Amino acid sequence: MTSYAAAHMHLQVTDAVQPRPTDPTMDPNDVAFVKGVISFMLVAGTGIGTFWLWLRSRAKAPSDFDSILEGLREEHAQIQADLSARMAELEERVDFAERQLVQGRQTARLPEPSEHRTPA
Protein backbone atom coordinates (compact mmCIF):
# COMPACT_ATOMS: atom_id res chain seq x y z
CA MET A 1 0.00 0.00 0.00
CA THR A 2 1.45 3.31 -0.98
CA SER A 3 1.42 6.43 1.11
CA TYR A 4 -1.17 7.99 -1.21
CA ALA A 5 -3.51 5.07 -0.74
CA ALA A 6 -3.01 5.16 3.06
CA ALA A 7 -3.77 8.89 3.21
CA HIS A 8 -6.80 8.45 0.99
CA MET A 9 -8.03 5.61 3.17
CA HIS A 10 -7.50 7.74 6.30
CA LEU A 11 -9.60 10.51 4.79
CA GLN A 12 -12.37 8.06 4.01
CA VAL A 13 -12.39 6.75 7.59
CA THR A 14 -12.42 10.27 9.04
CA ASP A 15 -15.27 11.25 6.73
CA ALA A 16 -17.23 8.22 7.83
CA VAL A 17 -16.76 9.02 11.52
CA GLN A 18 -17.47 12.75 11.30
CA PRO A 19 -19.75 13.65 8.46
CA ARG A 20 -19.26 17.11 7.11
CA PRO A 21 -22.30 19.36 7.17
CA THR A 22 -23.77 20.13 3.83
CA ASP A 23 -25.26 23.43 5.06
CA PRO A 24 -22.60 26.01 6.11
CA THR A 25 -24.97 27.82 8.57
CA MET A 26 -25.27 27.01 12.28
CA ASP A 27 -28.17 25.20 13.84
CA PRO A 28 -30.64 27.66 15.46
CA ASN A 29 -30.28 25.83 18.77
CA ASP A 30 -26.53 26.37 18.68
CA VAL A 31 -27.03 30.08 17.94
CA ALA A 32 -29.39 30.42 20.91
CA PHE A 33 -26.91 28.62 23.17
CA VAL A 34 -24.03 30.88 22.09
CA LYS A 35 -26.20 33.99 22.64
CA GLY A 36 -27.13 32.72 26.11
CA VAL A 37 -23.50 32.11 27.06
CA ILE A 38 -22.45 35.55 25.82
CA SER A 39 -25.34 37.22 27.68
CA PHE A 40 -24.52 35.38 30.88
CA MET A 41 -20.87 36.37 30.65
CA LEU A 42 -21.78 40.04 30.12
CA VAL A 43 -24.24 40.12 33.03
CA ALA A 44 -21.93 38.17 35.36
CA GLY A 45 -18.96 40.37 34.44
CA THR A 46 -20.95 43.53 35.08
CA GLY A 47 -22.17 42.20 38.41
CA ILE A 48 -18.71 41.14 39.53
CA GLY A 49 -17.23 44.48 38.45
CA THR A 50 -19.91 46.38 40.36
CA PHE A 51 -19.36 44.24 43.44
CA TRP A 52 -15.61 44.85 43.25
CA LEU A 53 -16.11 48.63 43.02
CA TRP A 54 -18.50 48.50 45.99
CA LEU A 55 -15.93 46.61 48.05
CA ARG A 56 -13.21 49.13 47.17
CA SER A 57 -15.46 52.05 48.09
CA ARG A 58 -16.27 50.48 51.47
CA ALA A 59 -12.59 49.99 52.19
CA LYS A 60 -11.96 53.71 51.64
CA ALA A 61 -15.12 54.92 53.39
CA PRO A 62 -14.15 54.90 57.09
CA SER A 63 -11.48 57.61 56.87
CA ASP A 64 -13.67 59.80 54.66
CA PHE A 65 -16.71 59.05 56.76
CA ASP A 66 -15.00 60.03 60.01
CA SER A 67 -13.82 63.36 58.64
CA ILE A 68 -17.25 64.14 57.19
CA LEU A 69 -18.92 63.19 60.47
CA GLU A 70 -16.54 65.37 62.48
CA GLY A 71 -17.24 68.32 60.15
CA LEU A 72 -20.97 67.85 60.56
CA ARG A 73 -20.62 67.72 64.34
CA GLU A 74 -18.67 71.00 64.35
CA GLU A 75 -21.23 72.64 62.09
CA HIS A 76 -24.05 71.39 64.32
CA ALA A 77 -22.36 72.81 67.42
CA GLN A 78 -21.87 76.17 65.70
CA ILE A 79 -25.49 76.32 64.56
CA GLN A 80 -26.67 75.30 68.04
CA ALA A 81 -24.64 78.10 69.65
CA ASP A 82 -25.97 80.63 67.11
CA LEU A 83 -29.55 79.56 67.74
CA SER A 84 -29.06 79.76 71.51
CA ALA A 85 -27.75 83.33 71.16
CA ARG A 86 -30.67 84.30 68.95
CA MET A 87 -33.15 82.74 71.37
CA ALA A 88 -31.64 84.67 74.30
CA GLU A 89 -31.87 87.93 72.33
CA LEU A 90 -35.51 87.24 71.43
CA GLU A 91 -36.34 86.49 75.08
CA GLU A 92 -34.80 89.83 76.09
CA ARG A 93 -36.84 91.64 73.45
CA VAL A 94 -40.06 89.99 74.60
CA ASP A 95 -39.28 90.94 78.22
CA PHE A 96 -38.61 94.54 77.18
CA ALA A 97 -41.86 94.67 75.20
CA GLU A 98 -43.79 93.29 78.20
CA ARG A 99 -42.24 95.89 80.52
CA GLN A 100 -43.15 98.68 78.09
CA LEU A 101 -46.75 97.48 77.93
CA VAL A 102 -47.02 97.32 81.71
CA GLN A 103 -45.53 100.82 82.12
CA GLY A 104 -47.91 102.17 79.51
CA ARG A 105 -50.89 100.80 81.41
CA GLN A 106 -49.64 102.20 84.75
CA THR A 107 -49.24 105.72 83.40
CA ALA A 108 -52.74 105.53 81.97
CA ARG A 109 -54.11 104.54 85.38
CA LEU A 110 -52.70 107.52 87.23
CA PRO A 111 -55.39 109.91 88.32
CA GLU A 112 -55.75 112.90 86.20
CA PRO A 113 -55.02 116.22 87.90
CA SER A 114 -58.13 117.92 89.16
CA GLU A 115 -59.28 121.13 87.66
CA HIS A 116 -59.58 122.72 91.09
CA ARG A 117 -56.41 124.39 92.04
CA THR A 118 -55.48 125.37 95.44
CA PRO A 119 -55.02 129.10 95.95
CA ALA A 120 -51.52 130.09 96.12
PyMOL commands that set and color helices and strands:
alter all, ss='L'
color gray80, all
select helices_A, chain A and resi 3-17+28-109
alter helices_A, ss='H'
color red, helices_A
deselect
rebuild
show_as cartoon
